[in-house]
């Protein structure tokens, strides 16, 4: 009997988790990602261990990426946009895939250009050394490589006129794990994120740490002596239309602060916040430790202005006082919130899945299955709302469990028996985390 086929849309940590769980049950899995690389946002995060594991989950994203690369029955479709979805004895998906250059000589040519300086920035490198392929040609800048002597090696090794291709996939079930998009801090004009070099988002700091190997100021590459975090940037704001708590920002920022302090012990760190949300297991002990290490000011800044020698001035009203105080910092890190994924509206129309009042995909009455009329469609991860890496992995396991039950029921209808594999579905996050930590 031919193996059943499942399509997982979204190659972030939830999508990779779902694909891996499904691959262990004699299923053909199609993992579809619109970006050039798997891993989503989580693969950009750095480990926050400061002498001991901080339970940030970043290591699990890398682990799952390696496992997906090694899986035999997961077919990965990168740089692939969903053009159409039809219901026809399951789901028929039409993909448009942008050109990829994965051959050995193509990758060597791209690597050579990337490492030589790449004056026009036409070659992009994956955020993880485990990304396959590691180097890609930016399609928006491919024209710059044609006829340019700086890119002779690309002209010789790559077909720069290569067109994209159409791919059709037939699947008995679909998992939507399309993730989230981070809030763009330019929307808060008084913070001058787009103007001041040393006002950055937390995701910017992750990328700087990946590229430079240290938490440094982007303005001059120096180690910051005084750092401030501003919480709830883009969250819990009626004015912005984002009244929800993003849930991950507080524990994420606290762990980053611990990592900065571990790297630079003399760094002074200040938090501006509304209130601090539960950072996970042992939360009281963790928060108590952070309160002894960092300064906390329960007040959101009014604005951020240029200071002297590349510093920035944070203006705020001290709690209980009716005056504005200005304080200089070497670096300001904005803890940006989570917004609904950019594809949610289009997928909602294609599949007839409703959105909740915030714009996240709304699950039906059966938990992780989509709404009535969408049998065989399941939801996982931050496509349904804010959650951290651990919760995304856990939810993906629960969605897979329901999906396997559904496939077993469908197979029973057609063949008169139920597959025993559905009894063993799901992979709890904490079991996996404990296994991973003890295997180190």
N, C-alpha and C positions, 0 to 999 in steps of 0.2 A: 504494500500500500504506500502511495506517495505521501511524503511528509506534508503536513499542513503548513501554510505560510502566514506570517504575521508581519505587518509593517509597523515600525516604531518611528514616529515623526518627532525629531528632536534628538540631537546627539550630545546633550549635556549630561550631567551626572545621573539624573532620573532616567533619561532615555538609555544611556549605557547600562544602567542597572537592570532595567526592564529587558533589554536585549540579551544580556548575559543570562538572566534567570530563564528566559524563554528558550535560549539555545540549549539548555540542559534537558529539554523535554522533547527531543526529536522533532523540532520545528525548524523550518527554514525562516530565518529572520532577516528582514530588510531594515537597516538602520539608516534613516534619511536625515541629513543635516544640510541646512542652507549655507552654512559657513564653509570655509575651506578646511576646517579642522574639527575634530571631535573634542569634547570636553566642556563646551559652554563657558560660562563665567568661572566655574569652580576650578578649571584647569589653570586659570591665571593666578590663583591664590597661592601664596607661599605658606609653608609650614610655620606655625606659630609656636612651636615647642621652644620653651625657655628653660632648658634643663630637664624638663619632663613634658610629656604630651599634654597639650592644652585642649584636646578634643575638638579641634577646629574642623576636622574632616578633609583637609586639603590632600592628605596622603591617600585617601580613598579614591579621590578623583584620578590620581595618577595610576593607582593600582587597577582601577576598572578600565582605564584606557589601555594599559598593557594587555589585560585579559581580552578585551575586544579585538585587539590586533592579532591575538593568537587564536581566537575562536574560529573553528572551521566552518560553521554553518551560520555565521553572521555576514551578510553582504552589506558593505558600507557604501552609501551613495552620498558623496560629499559635493558641495557647491550645487546642491539640487533643490530647486524650488518646486513646490506643488502647484502645477498648472490647473489640474482638474481632478475631481474625485467623483466616481460613479458607483452606484450600488448595483451590482450584478452578480448574484450568488456570492456575496461577500463585498469586497471593496476593490475597485479598479482605479489605480492611481496613475496619473500621467505626470511625469517629472520632466523638467527642463534642467539639464546639467551643464554648467559652464565648463569650458575647456580646462583640463588638468594635465600637468606634465609630470608623469610619475616614473618614466623610464630612468634607468641609471645614469645615462649620459645627460638627460635633461635635468635631473636633480643636481648633477655635478656642475653643470653650466649655471644653474640658478644659484647654487651655493657660492660659486666663484664670484659672481656679480655681487651677491649680498655682502660677502666678506671684503670685497675690494672697495667698498664705500658707497656704491650704487647712487650716483649723483641725483638721479630723478626719482629714486625710491620706487622702482617698478617691481622689485622682488620683496615678498613678505615671508617672514619666518614664523613658524608655528610657536605658540606660547610654551609648549612642552617639548623636550627632546624626544618624547615618545610619539609625537604626532607623525602620522604617515598620510601624505608626503610631508616632509618638514618644510620645504620651500615651494612657494607658488608665485605665479606671475599675476600681479594685480591687473585685472581686466580693465579697470578704469584708466590705467597708465600704460597699457600695452603699446599704444600708438607711439609713445615716447621712445620706445626701443627700436622702432623701425628706422633704418637709415642713420642711426646715431652710432658713431664710432666707439663710444663707451660701452656699447652693448653688442659688439661684434660676435662675442661668444654665444649670445642668445640667438642672434640671427643665423648662426651656423648650426646650432644644436636643436632649436625649437621651431616648430611650424607656427609662426606668429599669426598666421591667418586661420588657424584651426577654429572651426565653429563648434558650438555646443551641440548636444545631442538630446533627443527625446527618449525617455525610458518609460516603459509601461510595467506596472507591477500588479499582480493579482494577489490579494490577501483575504484570508477568511476573517481576520480581525485586525483592528488598528489600535495602537496606543498613542495618545497625544501627550507628548512630554516636551512642549515647545518653550518652556522656561519663561524667563522674565526679561525686562530691560531695565537697566539702572536709570534712576532719575537723572536728568541732565541739569547740573547746578547752574547753568547759564540762566535758567528761568528765575533765579533769585538775583536780580540785578545788583542789589546792595552788597552782595558778597564779592562781586567783581572777579569771579572765577576765570572768566575769559581774558582778563586784563593783567592780573597779578600772577607772576610766575610761581610764587611760593604759596599760593592758595590752590590746593589740589583735592581731588576726590580720593577716597580710600582705594578705589580701583586703580587710580593713577599711581598711588604709592606701591601697590602690588606689582605693577608693570615696571616701575623704577627699580624695585628690589630684585625682580627677575633679571632685568637687563644689566644692572650695575653691581649686584651682589650685596647691596647695603641700602638702608633707609637714609637717603640723602635729599638735600634740597635740589629741586630741578633747576632753580635759577642759577646756581653757581657750583653745584656738586659738592657743597660742604655738608658736614654733619650738623644738624640743627641742635642747638642747645636748649631752646625753649619751643615746645610744640603744643599746639592746642587742637583738640578734637571738637567739632561741633556736631551734635547728634540731631537726628530727626530732620535732616535736610531733604525736603521733598516728601516727608511723611507727616501724618497727623496735622494736616493743614487744610482747613476748609477753603481758604482763599485760593489754593492751588487745585482744589477739587480732589485732594488725596487725604481723606480723613482717616485712613487705616494706619495701623502700626505695622511697620515692615518686619518686626519681630527679630530680624537677624542683626540689626545695626549695632545694638548695645553690646552683645557678647562679642561680635566681630571686632568692634573698635577697641574694646578692653583687651582682647587678645593681641591685637596689633600693637597696642601701647606696651603691653608686657614684652613683646618681641623687640620693640625699639629700645626699651629700657635694658633688656638683656644684652643688646648689641652695643648700646652706648649708656653705661650705667649712670653717667652724670646728667642725663637729659631730664629737664623739668617738663612735666606733662600736666596739662590742665584740660578738663572736660567741661564744656558748656552743654547743658541738657535740660529736658523737661522732667523726665523721671527715668529711672534705669529699669529695663525689663530683665526678666529672668535669663541669666546667661547659660543655663543648662544644669547638668548634674553638679552637686555640691555648690549650689549657687550662693548660699549665704557665706560660706567660707571663702569662695572666690571673690565675692563683692567686698567682703571685709578686708581681704588682702589688698585689693585694688584701692580701697579708700585710704589705706595706710600708705600706699605708694604714690598716689596721684592726688591732685587738687580737683575738687568738683564744685562747679558754680551752677546752681539751679536757675539759669536764666539764658534765654536765647539772645545772641548778639543782635544789635541793631544794624550794624554794617561793618564792613572790613575795608580799610583804606591803606594806601601805600605808606610805608614807614621809611626809616633811614637804612642805608646799606643793604637793601633787599628785604628788610623785615616788613611785616605787615602789622597794622594797628587794628585790633579788635575793639570795637566800641560796644559797650553793654551797660545796662543799668544794674548795679549791684542789688541783690535781693533786699527788699525792705527800704530801699532808698529812692529818692526822686531826683537822681542826677545821673548823667552819663559819664562813665569812666572809660578811658582808653588805655589799652595795654598792648605792648609790642611783643610779637612772637616771630621766631625765625621761620616757622612753618605752620600753616593752618590746614588741617585735614578735615574735609567735609564727609561725614558719614551719610552717604546718599541712600535713599530708600529704594524699594523694589516697586516697579510699575508693571502692569500687564504686558505680556509679550506683544511685540509689534504685529504678529500674524494672527492674533486672536480673533479680530473682527472678520478677517477673510476666511479663516477656518470655520468660524461660526456660521457664515453664510454657506460655505461649501457643504458642511455636514448637518446644518440645521441644529447646532448645539447652542443653547442660549448662553449669554454672558450674564454674570452677576452685575450688581449696580456699580461696581468698580471697574468692570471690564475684564475680569478673569473668567475662564471657562467654568461653567456651572455644572457640577455633577448631578445626576438624577437621584432618585430616591434610594437606589441600590449602592450608595457609597461612591465607588470609584468607577462605576459605569456611567456613560453619558446618558442624557435624558431619554425618555421614552421615544421609540421610533428610531433609535440609533443602537440597536442590538449589535454587539460585536465591537463597539467603540468604547475605549477605556481611557481614563485620564490619570496623569501622574505628575508629581513635582509641582513646581511653582507656576505651571499653567493654570492651576486652580486657586492660587493665592500665595502670599509670602510664607516661606519656610526655609530652614537652613539645609545644609548638605545632608546631615543625618536624617532629618525628617523626609527629605526628598527620596533618599534611598529606601527608607522604610515604606513610604507610600507607594513607590514603584513596585516593591515586593507584594504589597496588598493588591494593587491593580493587576499584577500578573496572576495572582491566585484566582481572582475573579475571572480573568480571561481564560485561564486553563479550565476552570469549571465550565465556562460557556462553550469552549471547544469540545470538551468532553460530552456535554449535552447534545451539541450538534452532531458529533460523531455517533453518538448512541442512536440518534434519530435515523441516521443514514445506514449504520452498520449493526445496530442492535446490541451494542455493548458500550460500556463506559471505560475510558482509559484510566488505568490505575495511577498514571503519573500525576493526575490532578490532585491526588491525596497528599502529595509532597511539595506543593507549590509554595512560593514565598521564601524570602531570605531576610530575616530580621537584621536590622542595622547593627544592633549591639552585639549580636552573635558574631557578625562579620568583623566588627571593629575589634572585639576581644581576640578573635583568631589572628587578625592582622598584627596586633600589637605583640601578642605572645610569640609570633613567628619571627619577629625582628632579631 
